């Protein structure tokens, strides 16, 4: 089996050359202030297919023999790996078949087809899709391209590490999301073999900490399936190849929950004008929530991908606004008589609260016959503004409660 070394990663970089975009790694003043660290963002979400995955996919494709190219390739993926393989295979005239779970969002299926792959929808989850891909590989003689547990995939992802050493010469720490471990294995090898003092932190979703559990057990363990906003790193079992590399090179692994990830997505959107998917924002979430102590080290956070479903993004933005107190919903009890609603609206207008939605309901909420209840959703400026609105309503004699 091919190995993963600093030399093999350097070879991968020479092999893929300029076919992969050299993504920027800029210092973020806002996030440096918030985290108390000199913080740089490595923006892999700006790659052609929206994530780092195409590095490994391209490197693997370029190592295939002529016979393997002619027979074509196959893989299983619900997202970024699929698009990376599809795009770079098509660009080199290699037939690619991607098996995706039946529940894969249509936008991802369309994007993968758009990059030139033959998409097969099969199974209720990744594991079932993968089984089908392995069956077809045997049947049709294609080469299977594993999303993470393959030396050439890892070598390709490791090219990010070589770029970081050049882009941030005084680099002291890197925070990287972990799914199956291919990304962090490659980057950590490139960094640690060059400068062992660089600290490497991995971040997993709290619901599926497969690498953490594997390190505890000393071998990969299969976790139960869980839904998480970080679907790109929702991997149930760490890789057989990646676990030893992570054990050797990664200093610490921490976990973040969905709320923390959602908050980081919103932070990147507002402060950096950068769109990240759940997996792409996990590393920043760990720093924002002080999950690890990097003591003023010059740090790079990897924004690994930006392929987020727009409906999920809309929910994250709305929930983030509620959490920050910039979106408020209150239930107000009113006397059921003319002018009662006008009085309420006048107070809200005086307090400069923007009304987004009003639901007026006489029949529900268990109110008396002479009373009505109004649910009002407001845009506010934050916690202090909410306090002022609440005070004004109480002063005017309104009875109300906040709805979460």
N, C-alpha and C positions, 0 to 999 in steps of 0.2 A: 504493500500500500504506500502511496506517495505520502511524504511527510510535510509538516508545516514548520518552516524555519525562516529566519530573517532572509536568507538567500532565496528561498522559494517565493517569498513575498516580493522581493526585489525583482525576481524573474517575471512574476505575474505583472508587475507594474510596467516593465519594459514590453511585455507581450501585448497588454491592452492599450498601451500608448495613449494617444489623444482621442481614442474612441469613447472615452469616459470623460465627462466634464469635471474639471478641477474646481470643486465647489468651494465657495468662500468660507473663511473662518475669521470673522471679525469680532473685535472686542465690543461687548454690549455695555454701554454706560449705565442704562437703566437697570439691567439685571445685575450688574456688578454692585450697584448701590443696594439693591434689594437683598442680595445674598451675602454681601460683605466680602466677596471674592473678586479678583480680576477675572471676569468671565467672558470667554469667547464661545461663539456658536458656530459649529461646523454644519453647514446647511446642505445636507444630502437630500433634503426634500426638493431641491432645485435640479436634480438629475432629470434626464429626458423622460423617464418613466415614473418620476416622482419619489424614488427611493434609492438607497444604496445597493439594493439587491442586484442591479444590473452589473455591478463590478464582478461579483462572483460568477454570475451566469455567463458573462462574456469570456472570462478567463477559462471557465470549464469548456465552453464551446470551441475555443481556440486550441485546446489541447486534444481534441478529438482527431482520430485518424480519418483519412479520406473515406474509408469504408464505413466508418461510424457516421460521418456526415451524410453520406448517401442514404443510409438506412433511416436517418432522422432521429429526433430526440423526443422524450416524453417526460412530463413531470406532473406533480400534483400540487396545487396551491389555490388559495382563495383570494390571492391578491397580488402583492408586490413582486414576489418571485415569478409568478406567472407572466407578468408584464415584462419583466427583465429578460426572461428566456425568450418570450415571443418576439420582442423587438429585435434583439441581437441575432436570433436564429434567422429571422426573415431577412435581415440586412445582409446575411452571408449565404442566403439561398439554402438554408437547412430547414427541412420540414419539422415543425414543432407541434406536438399534440399536448394540450394541457387538460388534465382532469380536475374539474372544480366541483365542490359540493353543490347540491341542488339549491341550497338556500343562499348561494353567493349573490350579492346585490347585482342587479342587472347592469348597473354602470360599470362594474368591474369586468363582467363578462364581455360587455360591448368593447371596453378598452382593450382587453386581451385579444379579442377577435380583430379589432382595428389595427393591432400591431402585427397581424398576419398569422396568428396561430389557429389551429383547429381545436376548438373548445368542446370538450365532452362533459356534460353535467351528470354527476353520479354520486350517490351516497348522501347521507344526512350530515356528515361532518368531514373534516380533513382526513381522518384515519381511514374512513371508507373510500374516499376519493383516492387516497394513496394506494390502498390495496388494489383498486381497479387499475391504476396506472402501472403497478408492478405486474399485474396479470397481462395487461396489453403489451408490456415490454417483452415478456417472454413469447407472447403470441406473434408479435410483429417484428421482433429483433431490433427495436429501437434502444437507444442509450437512455437510461434513467438519470435525470439530473436532480439530485437531492437538494432540498432548500437550504440545508446547513451542514449536514454530516458528511462532508466530502472535502478532501484536502484542497482541491483546486478551487472550490467555492470559498473556502476559508482564506486561501492565499489571495484571492481576488478582493475579498472584503478587507484584508489586512493592508491593502494599498492606501486606505484612509490613514492608517498609522504613519506611513512614510510621509504622506502629505502634511500631517499635523506637525511632525518634527521640523519640517521646513517652514510652515506657515506661522508656528509659534515656537521660535527657537528656545525660549526660556520656559517651556511647558513643564508643569509640575504635577498635574493631575488630569485625568480624563474620566468622564462619567458617560456610560454607554448602556443602552437598553439590552436586555437579554431575552431571547425567545428560546431557540434551540441552542444558541451559543456560538454560531458561526461568525457573527460580526465581532463580538468581543474577543473571541479566540484569536482571530487574525490581527486585530488592532493591538491587543495586549502583547502578542508575540513580537510584533514589529517595534513596539515601544520599549518593552522590558529588555529585549536583546540589544537594543541600542543604548538605553539609559535605564538601568534597574531602579533608579530612585523615583521615576515617574510613578505616581500612585494611580491604579486602575480600579474604578468602582463600577460594579454592574447593578442594573436596576430591573427588577421583575414586577409583574402585576401581583398584588397581594393574593388574588384569587387562584393564580397558577404559578407558584414559585418553584417550578420544576428543577431548576439548576440548584437552588438552595437545598431542596430536599435530596437531590442527587449527591451534593457535597456532604450532607449529613450522613447519608447512607453508604457513601463510598462507591456507589454505582447508580446508573439511571433508574428511576422509579416512575411508574406511570400514574399520573394523578387523574382524578375524575374530571370530566369536561365541565367548564364553567364559562359563562358569558362575561366578557369584560370589554370596556370601551377601548382597551389596547389589544384589539384583535390580531394585530400584526405580530405580537409576542405572546399570544395565548397558546403556548406549546405545552402539551401534556407530559412530554418526556424529553429530557435532555439527551443530547447526542452522545453516542459511544466514543466518537472521535473528539468531540468538543469538551467533554467533561474533564479529561486529563489535562487539556490545554488551559481550561479555566482554573482548575486546581493549582496548576503550576504558576500561572501568570497574573491571576486576578486577586487583588488584595482584599476586597470586601464585596458582598452582595447585599443589597437592601431591597425592600419591597414598598410599593406605593399602591394606594387604593384608587378606585375610579374617580372619586370626588377630587382627589389631589391631582390626578392626571387631567381631568376636565378643567380645573383651575389653571393648570400650566398651559393648556391649549389656548385659553382665553388670554393669558398673560402674553404669550408669543404673538397672538393676533393683534392685541392692543398696543403693546410696547415695541414690538419688533416688526410689525406688519408682515409677519411670517405665518403661513398656514401649516400646521403640523397635525398629523393623525395621532391617535391615542398612543401608539408605540413610539412615535416620533417625539412626543412631549414627556414621556416617562422619566427620562434622565433629568430634565429640568425640574420636574415635579419633586424629585428626590432632594434637590438642592433647596428649592423654595420651602420645603417642609423640614429642612435641617435633619435629614435622615443620616447624614454622615458629617463628620467634622474634618474639613480640609484646611483649616487654620491658615487662611490668607494665601494658599497656594494658587499660582496662576493655573486656571482650570479651563478645559474645553468640555462643553456639553454637546453631545451628538444629537442633532435633530435628524433622525434617521429616515423619515418619510413624511409625505404630505397628502397621501391619498385617503382623504376622509370623506365619508358620505355626507352630502349637504344637509340631509334631514337630521342626521345626528349632530352636525355642527350647529344647526339652528337650536336644537334642544340644549346643547352645551352652553351656547351664548345666553339663552334665556335663564337657565339655572344659575349661571355665573352672575348674571345681573341681580337675581333674587338674593344670592348669597352675599353679594357686596352691598346689598341694600339699595341698589339703583332701580330695582323693580319691586313694587310693593302692592300686595293685594289686601284690602280690608273689607270686612263685612260690617255694614253700618245698619243699625236699627232706626227706622224712621216712623213718625206718625203718618198714617195713611190719609194725608189731606193735601190739598193743592198748595204748592209752594215749598213743601218740605224738601224735595230734591234740589230745588233752586238754591235754598239756603246752604245745603251741603256743598254744591258746586261752587258757590261764591267763596266759601272758606278755602276750598282747594285752590281756586284761582288766585286768591290773595296770597297763599303760601307758595305760589309759583310751581305747583305740582301738575304735571301734564297727565291728563286722563287718557289711558290707552283703551280701556274697555269698561263698560257698565252692564251688569246683569241685574235686572229688576224683577224680583219674584215675590208675589203675594201668597202663592199657594204652598210653598215649601218652607223649610227651616223651622217649622213648629211655632210660628209667630201667632200672636193673638189677632182677632179680626180687625182691630183698629190700628194694626201695625203692619209695616212692610219691611222687607230686608233688601238692601242693595249691596252687591259685590262690586267693588271698584278696584281696577288695576291702575296703578300710577307709576309714571317714571319720576324718580327722585334723584337727588344729588348724592345720596348716601345716608349713613346712620344719623348724622346731626340734623339733616333735613327731615328725616322720618320723625325724629324727636319733636321738632318744631310743629310738624303737621299734627301729630298726636295731641300735643298740648293745645293747639288751636281748636281741635274738634272737641276736646273735653271741656274747654272754656265755654264753648257754645252749647254745651249740654248734650252732645251726641254720644250715644252708646255704640261702641264698635269693638271688634277684635281683629287681630292680624291673622291672615290665613297663610300657612306655609305651602 
